Amino acid sequence: MFFVALATDYDGTLAADGVVDAEALDSLRSLRKSGRKVILVTGREMSDLALACPDLAIFDLIVAENGATLYDPATKDEQLLAPPASPELVAHLKALGITPLSVGRSIVATWEPNETVVLQAIRELGLELQIIFNKGAVMVLPASVNKASGLHAALNRLGISPYNVAGIGDAENDHAFLRLCGCSVAVDNALETLKAGVDLVTRGARGAGVVELCRMLCETDLTGTGRPLPTPMPALGKTAGGSEIPLDPRAGPLLITGSSGGGKTTTVTTLLERMTELDYQCCVLDPEGDYGAFAAATAIGTAKNSPTVEEILSVLDTPGMSVVCNLLAVPLADRPGFLAKLLPELSFLRSETGRPHWIVLDEAHHLLPSEAKPVTLPRSLPGLVLVTVSPKALSPMLLDAVETVIGVGDQPFEIVAEFCEAAGTPAPPRVTVPEGGAVYYRRGEGQAEAVTIGKPQSLRIRHVRKYAEGELGEDRSFYFRGPEEKLNLRAQNLIIFLQLASGVDDDTWMHHLKRGDYSAWFRSAIKDPDLAEEAARVEADESLSPKASREQIEEQVTRRYTAPATKRGE
């Protein structure tokens, strides 16, 4: 399930005239039996709430005083999330004879039309306080304290992302916490202004609306609502007409495929940026160390030390943290086994919390190759992103599950057609793709279209560990052999390449230069088409001496890979 928690307002939503009816209580119990959490988010003080709703144990946590306190029914512990109520303000309002006047641990409350007097008192006392309205109620709280801040604290305690929460309310003070939720719902009796800004409106009013939402969660997990959920979603790309294609974490596997050096890593980095900018959680398995410098994620594992399942889960324990797992130290033959150990743990975490929202398998043919012993996959594979140079290299079982394909590189349509052949699916009609574009293919629709995905907002620091620590394998290293192949000097990274380049004789240097070996290596092994293009221009310039061509190649590599990190994104 994706929506693992319900956050509900009390008065006017769950309760009518302060009382929750038996059917609504039963629906909350059923929701908890489904494995979901129930969080009450109310403007009431705990002492008042306990009198109105004796069965507080039905809630996993209670956010009270409009976000100022957090109460755990199991331990009866109440945590203050905001500064205490201002004694100066309380004394001032009492002196003015303001009635009614309620004082909680942090909240000070009265009713309209006292808001004008209260606001004047706050100004005269020079206090950093705010007024929040709730269907005639006037609540005074510290600045930035509201139902959203309180719900956020509750979700952090439960280890749940706001995207995995359905929230339901009815009044002005519910706007903030509903905007936080992956699905926002208003009961039928809610204010029209609230209804206008939510994802769904129930047919039933008050408790009947909550019953309706609970039933939808238990029966369908809010699929088939007619609206894409959760909201907002990152953009996968844009169609030729300029329409954005949402990247749905609830959809089945997405395959990103194309030739080596064709832009797969750039595409994935762009999508990761969009995911993490919206605080979605990602787990990236990185067999070649391509994403270690992705700033929005915690990088674990090095060329010499493989990450452990425990380390990965420790990072993912925090809802807002994403992780990149460098698998360079994991032997190629052991990588499917590593995935086989990790996937059940990620599946369990998802069943409890709904996250990580995306699992990205870069070089997926290393992890789920076609010829390897089959890895037991979960029955459902939402939010899975597969990246590979060739669909044919993937496990047939995985190809069967793929729902969407993005073809990139010089022949994006041909790589989509290759997927269709490997998956036993008719290829879609050919589409024309502008330079730099990609092909977007939805398997169930049988149609392909040209899309623009864009570039990362910040340049990634390319393969830092790979060139600094010598991670390139023998099959991807550069070999200075010379015109008569008397040499066998191996450069397993860019730094060693530069060191050897400065020491080999001119005949050896020019032999590889004239053959275009340098640009070919930069393109295929380093996967840097821009560097390859610059090097190709040097290789094509017959006027350059061996010394001058060496210097230009060295300058190109140094500028891109050994400049200070703070300069690379500028």
Beta strands, then each sheet from edge to edge (+ up, - down):
strand 1: 5-8
strand 2: 37-41
strand 3: 61-64
strand 4: 69-72
strand 5: 77-80
strand 6: 102-103
strand 7: 108-111
strand 8: 129-134
strand 9: 137-142
strand 10: 165-169
strand 11: 183-186
strand 12: 200-201
strand 13: 235-239
strand 14: 244-246
strand 15: 254-257
strand 16: 282-286
strand 17: 297-300
strand 18: 322-326
strand 19: 358-361
strand 20: 384-388
strand 21: 404-407
strand 22: 438-442
strand 23: 447-452
strand 24: 478-480
strand 25: 489-491
sheet 1: 5+ 4- 3+ 2+ 1+ 10+ 11+ 12+
sheet 2: 6+ 7- 9+ 8-
sheet 3: 14+ 13- 23+ 22- 21+ 15+ 20+ 19+ 16+ 18+ 17+
sheet 4: 24+ 25-
end
